[in-house]
Amino acid sequence: MKIDAKDLLFVALAGLVLAGVFFVSGEETTKRVPYDAAHRTTYDVLKKSGSRQEAERGCGTCHNETANPLPAGHPPENRCLFCHKIERAAR
């Protein structure tokens, strides 16, 4: 079986793509949802229903403009558990 220039080009391109994915994926930068008394209901709902969207419904009661405001430039608040992961010990 002979290896052509096309084969080498394909292997080089695949290597570049994998290297790019490796270098772009860095350390996780978003905060995890703490496993504390304030977030206990979120963990309880998540364990009971298994639905992240149902667990996220309670986030707005504490995280709003008056109490615990979100930082400037924060994405929409309706998908909290999309970025903020739960603690591994509480799963």
N, C-alpha and C positions, 0 to 999 in steps of 0.2 A: 504494500500500500504506500503510495507516494504522497507526501505532504506538499501541497501547493502553497503559493503565496496567499491565496484566499483563506486557506485554513489557518495560517499563521496570523493573518489580519483578524480573523474571527476570534481567535484565542486572545490576542492582544486587546481587542475591543471588549471582550467579556471580562478580562482582567481589570481594565480601566473602570468599567461599570462597578465591579465588586469593590475595587479600591475606593471609588467615590462614595459608595454606600457606607463603607466602613468608616471613612473619615468624616462624613456628614453626621452619622449617628454618634452623638456624644453622650455626655452625662445628662441624666434627667434634670431639668431645670425647674419644673413646676413643683409646688409644695404638695405633699401628701395630705390627705384628710386625717387629722389627728384622731387617735383613738382615745378620746376623753369624754367627760360627762356631757359636754355641749354637743358632741357629734354622735352620742350613743344611739339616739333615735334613728339617725341615718343608717348606722350599721345594723340596727335591729330590723328596720324595714328592708334593707338589702338582703339580710339573711332569710327573712320570712318570705318575701315575694320573689327575690332573685332578679328583680327589675331595677336597673340603674335609674331609669327615668322616674319610676315611682319614688325612689329614695331621694332624688334631686328636688322633688316638690317642696320639701321642707327647708331647703337652703335659703330661700328668699326671706324667710321670717327673721333670720339673724343677719344675713348679709344683704343690707340695703343702704340707702343714702343716710339714714339716721344712725343705725348701729352697724358697726363693722363694714364701712363702705368699701367697695371694690376700688382698686387703684386705677388711675387714669389710663386709658387705652386698653382696659380689660375687655376681652371678647364678650359677646352676649352671655347673660347669666343663666340661660335655660339648659345648658349642657355641662354642668359642673364636673361630673365624673368622667367626662370625655378626656379632660386634661389632668384633673386632680385624681390620683389613684388612691385606693384605700390601702391601709396598712396591711402588710402581709400576715402579721401575727393575728389579726382579727378575722381572717377568712374562715 
